[in-house]
Amino acid sequence: MNKIILSLIVTSFIFICQGQKKFAQLESELPTPNEYRNAAGAPGHAYYQQQADYKMQLVIDDATQKLSGFETITYTNNSPDALSYLWLQLDQNIYAQDADNKLIEVEKMEDFKSIGDIQKKFFYYDGGFKIESITNTSGIKMKYSVNKTMLRIDLEHPLAAHSSISFQVKWWYNINDRMAVGGRSGYEYFEKDKNYLYTVAQFFPRMCVYNDVTGWQNKQFLGRGEFTLPFGNYDVSITVPADHIIGATGELQNGDKILSSQQRERLARARKSDEPIIIVTQAEAEKAELDKSNKTKTWQFKATNVRDFAFASSRKFIWDAQNLNVGGKNVLCMSFYPKEGNPLWEKYSTKLVAHSIKTYSKYTVDYPYPVAISVHSKWIGMEYPMICFNGGRPEEDGTYSEDTKYGMWGVIIHEVGHNFFPMIINSDERQWTWMDEGLNTFVQYLTEQEWERGYPSRRGPAYLIADYMRGDQKFISPIMTNSESIFQFGNNAYGKPATALNILRETIMGRELFDYAFKTYCERWKFKHPSPADFFRSMEDASAVDLDWFWRGWFYGTEPVDIAIKEVKWFELNTQNPTIEKAFLKTKAAEKTVFIGDERNLKSIEETVNEKDSTIDDFYAKRNLYLPDALDKKEYNDFIAKMSTSDLALLNANKQFYEVAFENIGGNVMPIIMEFTFTDNTKKVIRIPAEIWRQQEVNVSKVFIFDKTVLKMRLDPFLETADVDFNNNSWPQEFEPTRYQLFKLQGTKDNPMQRQKKVDALPKD
C-alpha cells in the first residue's frame, strides 16, 4: 500500500484515439434506411410483401411411399415492380442423384470407417420432384425451366404491380426414408408392426420470396440454409389410408365426416380442458396397426396467413389435446405420437406445447393461430407453421435416461418456439440462420427456465459459449455469415446469438429495457420479413441504448472475451499528521520484506565502514524518522487551519484507494463487472459499462474508493460475459482447477431408470 498526497494538478492532455474501431457506428455495414425500412428499424411507409395462396389435393400411396399432388397457386404481386418471371422452390431436388449438396461435400478416406459407410455412397434413391405439368387455369402450358432446386416460370406477359396470377402444378415424388437417406421430413418404417409414420414437409413447389432486400430470394437449397417463404392462405385435401390419423398446419374442416363419434366427443372435451385429453388411445392405435385398412379417407385443412404447410400421417398415432387461452383466444395444443414414444410423450408433450406457446407469447407476440402441434418421430427436430416434428424416444422397455428426457423437452420447446421465429416473425432463413435459430434458442432458454427451476439448458448462459469462443479462430465464423458458409453451425447460429441476447438482457441493458425492445421488434415484424438491420435498429430505437459496439463485436466479429486484472495498486490518503504518518512509516519498515542478500550480509560482513568510523554518519543517518518533533506539529496545525471541515473529515476518513489496471486480451469489449470482498467478509459489486474501452481498447484503469480494506477482487463473478479465461480474473490471483479424468467410459448412456427396473425384477428374499 502507498500513501498519496492530494494536490491540484493541471495537465495538458493529448488525446490519442484508439477506440474508433470497436466503437465505430455500424452505418457503413448496414443498408441505408429507405421508404421500405426506416431508420428506426420498423417497416417504412412503402413497405410491401407478396402473397402466395395454395389450393392442393394430395395423395399418399402407403404401398409405394409415393406422394402425388396437384396445386393451384395464386400469386399476388404487391411490389411496385412488374415481374417478367416467377421463381419457385423445389426443395425435394436435394435428393436427386446429381444434387449440389452431394457434390460439394468434403470427404476423406478416413471418413469411411465401415462397410456401411461405403454402402451409403452406392445407395440409390430415386429422389426429387417429378413435374408433370405447369399450366394456367385454362389448362394452357406455361414455359418453365428447372435449375436444380429452383424453378423459373417465364410469363407470357409481365405480372404488373398490384395484380395477381393463378397457375397449376401437377407433380409427384418418392418420399425419402429418413432412416436411410436422412432429411428434414420423410417416413420412418417400423419393422415390428410393418407400418409407416410420415412426417411430410417441403413436399410441394413453393413460391420464393420477392422483396426490397434481395429481389427474388432464389439461392439454391443445399440442405443447411432453410426456407424463405411468403405468407398466404392454404386449402389442402390429403387422401391417406382410412385408418390413418393426420396432424397438419391449419384447422381440420371435415372432422364430422372422418372422425368417429367417440373421437369427436373427446376432441370437444379437449377444447375446454386445461389438461391433455386422449382422443386416440394407445390401444386404438395398436389395433389399427394390426388391422391395416385398405380403404382411404380424405382430410381437409385450411390455414390463414401462414408461410408454409406440413403434415404428419400414420395409423400408429396416439392423439391427445388440451386448450390454452392466449390473449383471449383459444389455442388447441396437440400431440401425435406412436406407442414407441410412451411413456414420455403422453406424460409431457402436449403440456410442453402449451407451456411453450404461453411463454413465447409473453416475450414476443400473442400466438395468433388456432392450433399448435408436436409430432414424434425418431431423431428429427423440424418446424413448420402450427406443427413440428420432434425426437426423444424411450428404450423399448419404456425406460429412458435423463439425457433423453431433457433432449425431448428441449427439442419440443425449441421446435414449437419456431412458430414465432420464423413462422410469424418471418426472417430470411436461407441467408441468416441466426435470425430464426439464434433468437428462438434465446427464448427457448427463457422457456426452459420457467418449466423447471435449474433446468440444465444447453445454450443461453454466457459461460456455456466460452469453450467455442476460445477455440481456433480459423474455424469460427462471424454470426453475420451466410448459412452455408458457417464452420460450426450449432455454436454459430444457435449458441452464440442466444448467448449474446442473454448478455444484453442480463448485463448490458437489464431485463425490463431489453424485454420492451425485444417485444417491440417482434410486434413490428410479425407477419413480415425483417432483416438483420431491422433487428439491430429496433433494439436500439426502443431502448435508447447505443449497441453498435455490441453488434460489431458479437455479430460481425469472432474475437473472444478475455478481460484480465493486470495490476492492483493500493493507496491511502496522507493525513499530513506527523504522529499518524510516522507511526505508519514505522509499521511499514517493520513489515518490509528482507532481501535475501541483506539477510546473508548480516552474517558474511562482520563490520561495515560506518560501523567502524563514527564520523561517516550524518544528519540523515542519525535522525529518528519515527519521532514527531515540534516543527512537524506546527506545520500540521497551520495546514489543517486552512482546510474546510468537510475536507478535513475526508482527509481523516481512512478511505482505501485501489487503482486497478485492466487488459483486454481477447479483443471483444465488454462491461467490467467487479466483485470486491472486504476483510470483514462483506461484498460489493460494481458494474462499469463497456464504453470504458471507447478510447483505449486494450488497457484501461479505474480507481475504486472504499471505507474498508479489500481482501480480494473478482472480475466477472457471475460468469455474465463469456470470459474465456478465469485464471486472470482475480486479485490476488487464483487459478481455476481443471479436473483430469483418467478413464473415460466409451459408448455408454446412463439410464438409472432401466437399471432400477432390473433391480425391481430381481427375486425378493
C-alpha positions in Angstrom: 0.0 0.0 0.0 1.2 3.5 -0.9 0.3 6.9 0.6 -0.6 9.7 -1.8 -0.8 13.4 -1.3 -3.9 15.2 -2.7 -3.0 18.1 -4.9 -4.4 20.1 -7.8 -2.5 19.1 -10.9 -3.2 20.9 -14.1 -2.0 18.9 -17.1 -2.2 19.3 -20.8 -3.8 16.2 -22.3 -3.1 15.0 -25.8 -5.9 12.6 -26.9 -4.8 9.7 -29.0 -7.8 7.9 -30.4 -7.7 4.2 -30.3 -11.3 3.4 -29.7 -12.9 4.3 -33.0 -12.5 0.7 -34.3 -14.7 -1.2 -31.9 -17.0 1.7 -31.0 -17.4 3.0 -34.6 -21.0 3.2 -35.6 -22.4 0.5 -37.9 -23.6 2.9 -40.6 -21.2 1.6 -43.2 -22.2 -2.0 -42.6 -26.0 -1.6 -42.5 -28.1 -0.8 -45.6 -29.3 2.8 -45.9 -32.8 3.3 -44.4 -35.4 4.0 -47.1 -39.2 4.1 -47.6 -39.5 0.3 -47.2 -37.4 0.0 -44.0 -36.9 3.1 -41.9 -34.0 4.2 -39.7 -35.9 3.2 -36.5 -35.9 -0.5 -37.6 -39.6 -0.5 -38.5 -41.4 -1.2 -41.8 -41.4 2.0 -43.8 -44.5 3.7 -45.2 -44.0 2.0 -48.6 -43.2 -1.5 -47.2 -44.8 -4.3 -49.2 -44.7 -8.1 -49.3 -46.0 -10.6 -51.8 -48.8 -13.2 -51.1 -49.0 -16.8 -52.3 -52.2 -18.7 -51.8 -52.4 -22.5 -52.3 -55.2 -25.0 -53.0 -53.9 -28.5 -53.0 -55.1 -32.1 -53.5 -52.6 -34.7 -52.1 -52.5 -38.5 -52.1 -50.1 -40.7 -50.2 -49.7 -44.2 -51.6 -48.8 -46.3 -48.5 -47.8 -49.2 -50.6 -45.1 -47.4 -52.6 -44.4 -44.4 -50.3 -45.2 -42.1 -53.2 -46.8 -38.6 -52.7 -48.8 -37.1 -55.6 -50.0 -33.6 -55.7 -52.0 -31.1 -57.7 -51.9 -27.5 -56.7 -53.3 -24.2 -57.8 -51.1 -21.2 -56.8 -52.5 -17.7 -56.8 -49.6 -15.2 -56.6 -50.3 -11.6 -55.8 -47.6 -9.0 -56.7 -47.8 -6.3 -54.1 -44.5 -4.8 -55.1 -44.1 -1.7 -57.3 -42.3 -3.8 -59.9 -43.6 -5.7 -62.9 -42.3 -9.3 -62.8 -41.4 -11.0 -66.1 -40.8 -14.4 -64.4 -41.6 -16.2 -61.1 -39.4 -18.4 -59.0 -40.5 -21.5 -57.1 -38.5 -23.7 -54.7 -38.1 -27.4 -55.4 -36.5 -28.5 -52.1 -37.0 -32.2 -52.7 -34.5 -32.0 -55.5 -31.6 -32.2 -53.0 -32.4 -36.0 -53.3 -31.6 -36.0 -57.0 -28.5 -38.1 -57.9 -26.6 -35.0 -59.2 -27.7 -32.6 -56.4 -25.1 -30.0 -55.5 -25.3 -30.8 -51.8 -23.9 -34.2 -52.5 -21.2 -33.0 -54.9 -19.8 -30.2 -52.6 -19.4 -32.4 -49.6 -15.8 -32.6 -48.5 -14.6 -36.2 -48.0 -11.6 -38.1 -46.8 -10.9 -41.8 -46.8 -10.8 -41.7 -43.0 -14.5 -40.8 -43.1 -15.2 -44.4 -44.3 -14.9 -46.4 -41.1 -17.0 -49.3 -42.1 -18.6 -51.2 -45.0 -21.8 -49.5 -44.1 -20.2 -46.1 -44.7 -19.1 -47.2 -48.1 -22.5 -48.7 -48.9 -24.1 -45.3 -48.3 -22.0 -44.0 -51.3 -23.7 -46.6 -53.5 -27.2 -46.2 -52.1 -29.6 -45.3 -54.8 -32.8 -43.4 -54.2 -34.9 -42.0 -57.0 -35.5 -38.7 -55.3 -36.6 -35.3 -56.4 -39.7 -33.7 -57.8 -41.2 -35.2 -61.0 -43.0 -32.2 -62.5 -45.8 -33.5 -64.8 -47.2 -30.2 -65.9 -47.4 -26.4 -65.2 -50.4 -24.7 -66.8 -52.6 -21.7 -66.4 -56.1 -22.1 -65.1 -57.3 -22.7 -68.6 -55.0 -25.7 -69.0 -52.6 -24.0 -71.4 -49.0 -25.0 -70.8 -46.7 -22.4 -69.3 -43.0 -22.1 -70.2 -40.7 -23.1 -67.3 -37.1 -24.0 -66.6 -35.6 -26.0 -63.7 -32.3 -25.1 -62.2 -31.6 -27.7 -59.6 -33.7 -26.7 -56.5 -35.2 -23.7 -58.3 -37.9 -23.5 -61.0 -38.5 -20.4 -63.1 -41.8 -19.8 -64.8 -41.5 -17.4 -67.8 -44.6 -15.3 -68.0 -46.2 -14.5 -71.4 -46.8 -11.0 -70.1 -45.1 -9.4 -67.1 -47.2 -9.5 -63.9 -48.0 -5.9 -63.2 -47.7 -4.3 -59.8 -50.7 -4.9 -57.6 -52.1 -7.7 -59.7 -52.4 -11.5 -59.4 -51.8 -14.6 -61.4 -53.1 -18.2 -60.9 -51.5 -21.3 -62.3 -51.5 -25.0 -61.7 -48.7 -27.5 -61.0 -49.0 -31.3 -61.1 -46.2 -33.3 -59.6 -45.1 -36.3 -57.5 -42.1 -37.7 -55.8 -40.9 -40.7 -53.8 -40.9 -39.9 -50.1 -37.5 -40.4 -48.6 -36.7 -42.9 -46.0 -35.3 -40.7 -43.2 -33.5 -43.6 -41.6 -31.6 -44.4 -44.8 -31.1 -41.0 -46.6 -31.8 -38.5 -43.8 -33.7 -35.4 -44.3 -36.0 -32.9 -42.5 -39.0 -34.8 -43.5 -39.8 -38.3 -44.9 -41.0 -41.5 -43.5 -40.0 -44.0 -40.7 -40.7 -47.7 -41.2 -41.5 -49.8 -38.1 -40.3 -53.3 -38.8 -42.1 -55.0 -35.9 -45.6 -54.0 -37.0 -44.9 -53.3 -40.7 -46.2 -49.7 -40.6 -45.1 -46.3 -41.7 -45.1 -42.9 -40.0 -45.0 -40.0 -42.4 -43.7 -36.5 -41.5 -44.2 -34.6 -44.7 -42.8 -31.2 -45.5 -41.1 -29.3 -48.3 -43.4 -31.5 -50.4 -44.7 -29.1 -52.9 -43.3 -26.5 -55.3 -43.4 -23.3 -53.3 -43.1 -19.6 -54.2 -39.9 -17.9 -53.4 -39.8 -14.5 -51.6 -39.5 -11.4 -53.7 -38.8 -8.2 -51.6 -37.0 -4.9 -51.4 -33.9 -6.5 -49.8 -32.9 -9.3 -52.2 -35.3 -9.1 -55.1 -36.0 -12.9 -55.7 -34.5 -15.0 -52.8 -33.6 -17.8 -55.1 -30.4 -19.1 -53.5 -30.1 -22.8 -54.1 -31.1 -25.1 -51.3 -28.0 -27.0 -50.2 -29.6 -28.6 -47.1 -28.5 -26.2 -44.3 -29.9 -22.8 -45.1 -33.6 -23.3 -44.6 -36.7 -21.8 -46.1 -37.7 -18.2 -47.1 -41.3 -18.1 -47.9 -44.2 -15.6 -48.4 -47.4 -15.6 -46.4 -50.6 -16.9 -47.8 -53.8 -18.9 -47.3 -53.9 -22.7 -47.7 -56.8 -25.1 -48.5 -55.3 -28.6 -48.5 -57.0 -32.0 -49.0 -55.0 -35.1 -48.1 -56.0 -38.6 -49.1 -54.5 -41.4 -47.0 -55.4 -44.9 -45.7 -58.7 -44.8 -43.9 -57.2 -45.8 -40.5 -54.5 -43.0 -40.6 -54.6 -40.1 -38.3 -53.3 -36.7 -39.6 -52.0 -33.7 -37.8 -51.4 -30.7 -40.1 -51.0 -27.0 -40.4 -54.4 -25.3 -40.0 -57.8 -26.4 -38.8 -59.5 -29.6 -39.7 -62.5 -28.8 -41.9 -64.3 -32.2 -42.1 -63.9 -33.8 -38.7 -67.6 -34.6 -38.6 -67.0 -36.9 -41.6 -63.7 -38.6 -40.9 -63.6 -38.8 -37.1 -65.7 -41.3 -35.1 -68.4 -40.0 -32.8 -66.2 -41.0 -29.8 -63.2 -39.1 -31.2 -65.4 -36.1 -31.9 -66.7 -36.2 -28.3 -63.2 -36.5 -26.9 -61.9 -33.6 -29.1 -64.8 -31.4 -27.9 -63.8 -32.1 -24.3 -60.2 -31.3 -25.1 -61.2 -27.9 -26.4 -62.4 -27.0 -22.9 -59.7 -28.8 -20.9 -56.5 -27.3 -19.4 -55.1 -30.9 -19.1 -54.4 -33.2 -22.1 -57.4 -35.4 -23.1 -56.7 -38.6 -25.1 -58.5 -38.5 -28.4 -57.0 -41.7 -30.0 -55.8 -44.1 -27.3 -52.7 -46.3 -27.4 -55.0 -49.4 -27.5 -56.9 -47.9 -30.5 -53.7 -47.1 -32.3 -52.3 -50.6 -31.7 -55.5 -52.1 -33.1 -55.1 -50.0 -36.3 -51.5 -51.2 -36.6 -52.7 -54.8 -36.9 -55.9 -54.3 -39.0 -54.4 -52.1 -41.7 -57.4 -50.8 -43.7 -57.2 -51.0 -47.5 -59.7 -48.1 -47.9 -58.9 -44.3 -48.0 -60.1 -41.1 -46.4 -59.6 -37.5 -47.3 -58.8 -35.0 -44.6 -59.2 -31.3 -45.4 -57.3 -28.5 -43.6 -57.4 -24.7 -44.0 -54.8 -22.2 -42.7 -54.9 -18.4 -42.9 -51.8 -16.2 -43.2 -49.1 -18.8 -42.9 -45.8 -19.1 -44.7 -45.8 -22.9 -45.3 -47.8 -26.1 -44.8 -46.7 -29.5 -43.4 -48.5 -32.6 -42.1 -47.9 -36.0 -40.4 -49.8 -39.2 -41.1 -49.8 -42.7 -39.6 -52.2 -45.4 -38.3 -49.8 -45.7 -35.4 -50.7 -42.3 -34.0 -51.9 -41.8 -30.4 -53.5 -38.3 -30.3 -54.1 -36.0 -27.3 -55.0 -32.4 -26.9 -55.8 -29.6 -24.5 -56.9 -26.0 -24.6 -54.8 -22.9 -23.9 -56.1 -19.3 -23.8 -53.7 -16.8 -25.2 -54.7 -13.1 -25.4 -58.3 -14.0 -25.2 -58.1 -16.6 -28.0 -58.2 -20.4 -27.6 -55.3 -22.5 -28.9 -55.8 -26.2 -29.3 -52.4 -27.7 -28.2 -52.0 -31.3 -29.6 -49.6 -34.2 -29.8 -49.4 -37.1 -32.2 -47.1 -40.0 -31.4 -46.7 -43.8 -31.8 -46.6 -46.1 -28.9 -42.8 -46.1 -29.2 -42.9 -42.6 -27.7 -44.5 -43.6 -24.5 -44.4 -43.1 -21.6 -42.6 -39.8 -22.2 -44.9 -38.4 -24.9 -48.2 -39.0 -23.2 -46.9 -37.5 -20.0 -45.1 -34.4 -21.3 -45.5 -33.5 -25.0 -48.8 -31.5 -25.0 -48.0 -29.8 -21.7 -44.8 -28.7 -23.2 -46.6 -27.4 -26.3 -48.9 -25.3 -24.1 -46.1 -24.0 -21.9 -44.0 -23.0 -24.9 -46.9 -21.2 -26.6 -47.7 -19.4 -23.3 -44.1 -18.3 -22.5 -43.1 -17.3 -26.1 -46.3 -15.2 -26.3 -45.2 -13.4 -23.2 -41.8 -12.4 -24.6 -42.7 -11.9 -28.3 -46.3 -11.7 -29.6 -49.5 -13.4 -28.8 -49.7 -16.7 -30.6 -52.2 -16.0 -33.4 -53.0 -19.4 -34.8 -55.8 -21.8 -33.6 -53.7 -24.9 -33.2 -50.1 -25.9 -32.1 -48.9 -29.5 -32.7 -46.0 -31.7 -31.7 -45.4 -34.9 -33.6 -43.0 -37.6 -32.5 -40.6 -39.1 -34.9 -37.2 -40.7 -34.3 -34.2 -38.2 -34.2 -35.7 -35.4 -36.1 -36.4 -31.9 -34.9 -38.0 -29.7 -37.5 -40.6 -26.9 -37.6 -43.4 -25.6 -39.7 -46.5 -23.3 -39.1 -48.6 -24.8 -36.3 -46.8 -28.2 -36.4 -43.3 -29.6 -35.6 -41.6 -33.0 -35.7 -39.6 -33.9 -32.6 -37.4 -36.7 -31.4 -36.9 -38.1 -27.9 -37.7 -41.8 -27.9 -37.5 -44.0 -24.7 -36.0 -47.5 -24.7 -38.1 -50.4 -25.8 -38.8 -51.3 -22.1 -40.2 -47.8 -21.5 -37.2 -46.5 -19.5 -35.2 -43.5 -20.5 -32.1 -41.6 -19.5 -32.1 -38.0 -18.2 -30.4 -37.0 -21.5 -33.3 -38.5 -23.4 -35.9 -36.7 -21.2 -34.2 -33.3 -21.4 -33.4 -33.8 -25.1 -37.1 -34.4 -25.7 -38.2 -31.4 -23.5 -35.7 -29.2 -25.2 -36.5 -30.1 -28.8 -40.2 -29.7 -28.3 -39.8 -26.3 -26.7 -37.4 -25.3 -29.5 -39.5 -26.5 -32.4 -42.8 -25.2 -31.0 -40.9 -21.9 -30.5 -40.1 -21.8 -34.2 -43.8 -20.9 -34.7 -42.6 -17.4 -33.6 -39.2 -17.4 -35.3 -39.5 -17.6 -38.3 -43.2 -18.6 -38.9 -44.6 -15.4 -37.6 -41.6 -13.0 -37.4 -40.6 -14.2 -40.9 -36.8 -13.8 -41.4 -34.7 -14.9 -44.4 -33.5 -18.4 -43.2 -31.7 -19.1 -46.4 -29.4 -16.2 -45.8 -29.4 -15.6 -42.0 -29.8 -18.7 -39.9 -29.2 -16.8 -36.6 -32.3 -14.7 -37.1 -34.6 -17.7 -36.5 -32.4 -20.2 -34.8 -30.5 -17.8 -32.5 -33.5 -15.7 -31.5 -35.5 -18.9 -31.0 -32.8 -20.5 -28.9 -32.7 -17.4 -26.7 -36.4 -17.6 -25.9 -36.2 -21.4 -25.6 -33.7 -20.8 -22.7 -36.2 -18.4 -21.0 -39.0 -21.0 -21.6 -36.9 -23.9 -20.2 -36.1 -21.9 -17.0 -39.8 -21.3 -16.5 -40.6 -25.1 -17.0 -38.2 -26.4 -14.3 -36.1 -24.4 -11.8 -32.5 -25.1 -12.5 -33.2 -26.6 -15.9 -29.9 -27.7 -17.4 -30.2 -25.6 -20.6 -27.5 -26.4 -23.3 -27.4 -22.8 -24.6 -28.1 -19.3 -23.2 -25.9 -18.6 -20.1 -22.7 -16.8 -21.1 -20.3 -19.3 -19.7 -21.6 -22.1 -21.9 -20.2 -20.4 -25.1 -16.7 -19.8 -23.7 -15.3 -23.0 -25.0 -16.4 -22.2 -28.5 -15.1 -18.6 -28.4 -11.7 -19.6 -27.1 -11.3 -22.1 -30.0 -9.2 -21.9 -33.1 -10.2 -18.7 -34.9 -9.6 -20.3 -38.3 -12.8 -22.3 -37.7 -15.0 -19.7 -36.1 -17.3 -17.6 -38.4 -18.9 -14.3 -37.5 -22.6 -14.7 -36.7 -23.2 -12.5 -39.8 -22.2 -15.3 -42.1 -24.4 -16.9 -44.8 -25.9 -20.2 -43.6 -24.0 -22.4 -45.9 -20.6 -20.9 -45.0 -20.6 -21.3 -41.3 -17.9 -23.6 -39.8 -19.6 -24.6 -36.5 -23.3 -24.4 -37.3 -24.8 -25.1 -33.8 -22.4 -22.8 -31.9 -22.5 -20.0 -34.5 -26.2 -19.9 -35.5 -27.8 -21.2 -32.2 -25.5 -20.8 -29.3 -23.6 -17.5 -29.8 -26.5 -15.3 -30.8 -28.7 -16.8 -28.0 -25.8 -16.0 -25.6 -25.4 -12.5 -27.0 -29.1 -11.8 -26.3 -28.9 -13.2 -22.9 -25.9 -10.9 -22.1 -27.8 -8.0 -23.5 -30.8 -8.8 -21.2 -28.9 -9.6 -18.0 -25.8 -7.4 -18.2 -25.9 -4.7 -20.8 -29.5 -3.4 -20.9 -31.3 -5.0 -18.0 -34.4 -7.2 -18.2 -37.0 -4.5 -18.3 -35.4 -2.5 -21.0 -34.4 -5.5 -23.1 -37.8 -7.1 -22.9 -39.5 -4.0 -24.0 -37.2 -3.5 -27.0 -37.3 -7.2 -28.0 -41.1 -7.3 -27.9 -41.2 -4.0 -29.9 -39.1 -5.7 -32.6 -41.4 -8.8 -32.6 -44.6 -6.7 -32.8 -43.2 -4.5 -35.6 -42.2 -7.5 -37.8 -44.9 -10.1 -37.1 -46.2 -11.5 -40.4 -43.5 -9.5 -42.2 -39.9 -10.1 -43.5 -37.3 -8.5 -41.2 -33.6 -8.2 -42.0 -30.7 -8.1 -39.5 -30.6 -4.3 -39.7 -34.2 -4.1 -38.7 -33.4 -6.1 -35.6 -30.3 -4.1 -34.7 -32.1 -0.8 -35.2 -35.3 -1.7 -33.4 -33.4 -2.8 -30.3 -31.6 0.5 -30.1 -34.6 2.6 -31.1 -36.8 1.2 -28.4 -34.2 1.3 -25.7 -32.1 4.4 -26.2 -29.0 2.3 -25.8 -26.2 2.6 -28.4 -25.4 -1.1 -29.1 -23.4 -0.7 -32.3 -20.2 -1.8 -30.4 -22.1 -4.9 -29.2 -23.4 -5.9 -32.7 -19.9 -5.2 -34.1 -18.1 -7.4 -31.5 -20.6 -10.3 -31.2 -22.3 -10.5 -34.6 -19.6 -9.1 -37.0 -16.5 -10.3 -35.1 -15.1 -13.5 -33.8 -12.8 -12.3 -31.1 -13.4 -13.9 -27.6 -13.9 -12.1 -24.4 -10.9 -12.2 -22.2 -10.5 -9.3 -19.8 -7.8 -9.5 -17.1 -6.9 -7.8 -13.9 -3.4 -6.8 -14.9 -2.3 -4.9 -11.8 -3.7 -3.6 -8.5 -2.2 -0.6 -6.6 -3.4 0.2 -3.0 -3.4 3.7 -1.6 -4.5 5.7 1.4 -4.5 9.4 1.8 -1.6 11.1 3.5 -3.2 12.8 6.5 -0.2 15.1 7.0 -0.4 14.4 10.7 3.1 13.6 11.8 2.0 11.4 14.6 -0.1 9.2 12.3 2.3 9.3 9.4 5.5 8.5 11.3 3.7 5.6 13.0 2.7 4.4 9.6 6.3 4.6 8.4 7.5 2.7 11.4 4.9 -0.1 10.8 5.9 -0.2 7.1 9.5 -0.5 8.0 8.8 -3.4 10.3 6.8 -5.1 7.6 9.4 -4.6 5.0 10.4 -7.7 3.2 14.1 -8.6 3.8 16.1 -9.1 0.6 18.0 -12.4 0.6 21.3 -10.7 0.1 20.7 -8.4 3.1 19.9 -11.3 5.3 23.1 -13.1 4.3 25.2 -10.0 4.6 24.4 -9.9 8.3 26.5 -13.0 8.7 29.1 -12.5 5.9 30.0 -8.9 6.6 31.5 -8.6 10.1 31.6 -4.8 10.2 30.9 -2.0 7.7 32.9 1.2 7.4 30.3 3.4 9.1 30.2 0.9 11.9 34.0 1.3 12.3 34.1 5.1 11.7 31.6 7.1 13.6 32.3 10.2 11.5 30.7 8.6 8.5 27.1 9.0 9.7 25.5 12.4 9.1 22.2 14.1 10.0 20.1 11.7 7.9 21.7 8.6 9.3 21.2 9.8 12.9 17.7 11.3 12.5 14.8 9.2 14.1 12.1 9.5 11.5 9.5 7.9 13.7 9.5 10.5 16.5 7.4 13.7 15.7 9.1 17.0 16.5 7.6 20.3 17.4 8.2 21.8 13.9 6.2 19.0 12.3 3.3 19.7 14.6 3.3 23.4 13.9 3.3 22.8 10.2 0.5 20.4 10.5 -1.6 22.8 12.7 -1.1 25.5 10.1 -2.1 23.1 7.3 -5.4 22.0 8.9 -6.3 25.5 9.9 -6.7 26.3 6.2 -8.9 23.3 5.4 -12.7 23.2 5.5 -14.5 20.8 7.9 -15.6 18.5 5.0 -12.1 18.4 3.5 -10.6 17.6 6.9 -13.2 14.9 7.5 -12.3 13.3 4.2 -8.6 13.5 4.9 -9.1 11.6 8.1 -11.7 9.2 6.9 -9.2 6.4 6.3 -10.5 5.8 2.8 -8.9 3.0 0.9 -8.0 3.7 -2.8 -7.4 0.8 -5.3 -6.2 1.6 -8.7 -7.0 -1.4 -10.9 -5.5 -1.9 -14.3 -7.4 -4.0 -16.8 -6.2 -5.5 -20.0 -8.5 -6.6 -22.9 -6.6 -9.7 -24.0 -9.4 -11.3 -26.1 -10.3 -8.2 -28.1 -14.1 -8.3 -27.7 -15.0 -5.3 -25.5 -17.5 -5.9 -22.7 -18.6 -4.3 -19.4 -16.3 -4.7 -16.5 -18.1 -6.3 -13.6 -16.1 -6.4 -10.3 -16.9 -8.1 -7.0 -14.9 -6.8 -4.0 -14.7 -8.9 -0.9 -13.5 -7.0 2.2 -11.7 -8.1 5.3 -14.9 -8.3 7.2 -16.2 -10.7 4.5 -18.8 -8.3 3.2 -19.1 -7.9 -0.6 -19.8 -5.1 -3.1 -20.4 -5.4 -6.9 -19.6 -2.6 -9.2 -20.7 -2.6 -12.9 -18.8 -0.5 -15.4 -20.3 -0.1 -18.9 -18.4 -1.3 -21.9 -17.9 2.3 -23.0 -14.9 2.5 -20.7 -13.0 1.0 -23.6 -14.2 3.6 -26.1 -10.9 5.4 -26.3 -8.4 2.8 -25.2 -9.3 -0.7 -26.4 -6.6 -2.7 -24.8 -5.6 -1.1 -21.4 -7.8 0.9 -19.0 -7.7 1.6 -15.3 -10.2 2.6 -12.7 -9.9 3.9 -9.1 -12.2 2.3 -6.6 -12.6 4.0 -3.2 -13.9 2.2 -0.1 -14.3 2.6 3.6 -12.9 -0.8 4.2 -9.8 -2.8 3.2 -10.3 -5.1 0.3 -9.4 -8.8 0.8 -9.8 -9.9 -2.8 -11.3 -8.9 -6.1 -13.1 -10.9 -8.7 -13.8 -9.9 -12.3 -17.0 -11.3 -13.9 -18.0 -13.0 -10.7 -21.4 -14.3 -12.1 -20.0 -15.5 -15.4 -22.0 -13.0 -17.4 -19.7 -12.0 -20.2 -18.4 -15.3 -21.7 -14.9 -14.6 -20.5 -12.7 -17.5 -21.8 -10.0 -17.4 -19.1 -10.9 -17.3 -15.4 -7.3 -17.5 -14.2 -6.7 -13.8 -14.8 -9.9 -12.6 -13.3 -8.9 -12.4 -9.6 -6.7 -10.5 -7.2 -4.8 -11.9 -5.5 -4.5 -14.3 -8.4 -6.5 -17.6 -8.1 -6.3 -20.5 -10.5 -9.3 -22.5 -11.7 -8.6 -26.2 -11.3 -9.2 -28.5 -14.3 -10.5 -31.9 -13.5 -8.5 -34.6 -15.2 -10.4 -37.7 -15.9 -8.0 -40.7 -16.1 -10.5 -43.1 -17.6 -13.5 -42.3 -19.9 -16.4 -44.7 -20.5 -16.9 -45.1 -24.2 -20.3 -45.6 -25.8 -22.4 -45.7 -22.6 -25.6 -43.9 -21.9 -26.6 -43.6 -18.2 -30.1 -44.9 -17.7 -30.7 -45.3 -14.0 -34.4 -46.0 -14.7 -33.5 -49.1 -16.7 -31.1 -50.3 -14.0 -33.7 -49.8 -11.3 -36.2 -51.7 -13.4 -33.8 -54.6 -13.5 -33.3 -54.4 -9.7 -37.0 -54.4 -9.1 -37.3 -57.6 -11.3 -34.8 -59.5 -9.1 -36.3 -62.2 -6.8 -37.2 -60.8 -3.4 -35.7 -62.6 -0.3 
